[in-house]
Amino acid sequence: MSPDEKHPIAEKEAPKDAEEETPLTKEEFSAEMDRLAERARAAGLNPIRAMVQTYASQGRAILQGLLAGLENADNAKKKEK
């Protein structure tokens, strides 16, 4: 995005009453997600990058947990001998 282009401005919304809430259709959900992503970009966030970083850190934590568990299992086998 060039410096001349203006970022969209995030808008404030009034909270809806719980009684007015109805389940969203697939199209409405998609439109809401697009609008949310646009608002995140307007606020200076990169939602895709944030999602990838979150999944990567969770994957690393899972892998470290598995490796730690395997190391503990190896140590327990050595102690039995």
C-alpha positions in Angstrom: 0.0 0.0 0.0 1.5 3.3 -1.0 1.8 6.2 1.5 -0.8 8.2 -0.6 -3.5 5.6 0.0 -5.7 6.2 3.1 -6.4 3.3 5.4 -10.1 2.6 6.1 -11.2 4.0 9.5 -12.4 1.6 12.1 -15.9 2.4 13.1 -17.6 2.2 16.5 -20.7 0.1 16.8 -23.4 0.2 19.5 -23.8 -3.2 21.2 -26.9 -5.1 20.1 -29.5 -6.4 22.5 -29.3 -10.2 23.2 -32.9 -10.6 22.1 -32.0 -9.3 18.6 -29.3 -11.9 18.1 -30.1 -14.5 15.5 -27.8 -17.2 14.0 -25.9 -15.9 11.0 -26.2 -17.5 7.6 -23.0 -18.6 5.8 -23.0 -15.5 3.6 -23.6 -13.2 6.6 -20.8 -14.9 8.5 -18.4 -14.5 5.6 -19.4 -10.8 5.2 -18.8 -10.2 9.0 -15.4 -11.9 8.9 -14.4 -9.8 5.9 -15.5 -6.7 7.7 -13.7 -7.7 10.9 -10.5 -8.3 8.9 -10.8 -4.9 7.2 -11.3 -3.2 10.6 -8.2 -5.1 11.9 -6.1 -3.8 9.0 -7.5 -0.3 9.6 -6.2 -0.6 13.2 -2.8 -1.5 11.9 -3.0 -5.3 12.4 -2.3 -8.0 10.0 -4.8 -10.8 10.9 -3.3 -13.5 8.6 0.2 -12.9 10.0 -1.1 -13.0 13.6 -3.0 -16.2 12.9 0.1 -17.9 11.4 2.3 -16.8 14.3 -0.2 -18.1 16.8 -0.5 -21.5 15.1 3.3 -21.7 14.8 3.9 -21.0 18.4 1.2 -23.5 19.4 2.8 -26.1 17.1 6.3 -25.5 18.7 4.8 -25.8 22.2 3.2 -29.2 21.2 6.4 -30.4 19.7 8.5 -29.4 22.7 6.0 -31.2 25.0 6.2 -34.4 22.9 10.0 -34.2 22.9 10.1 -33.6 26.6 7.8 -36.6 27.2 10.1 -38.8 25.0 13.2 -37.7 26.9 11.5 -38.5 30.2 10.5 -41.9 28.9 14.1 -42.6 27.8 15.5 -41.6 31.2 13.0 -43.8 32.9 14.1 -46.8 30.8 17.7 -46.2 31.6 17.0 -46.0 35.3 15.2 -49.4 35.2 18.3 -51.2 33.7 
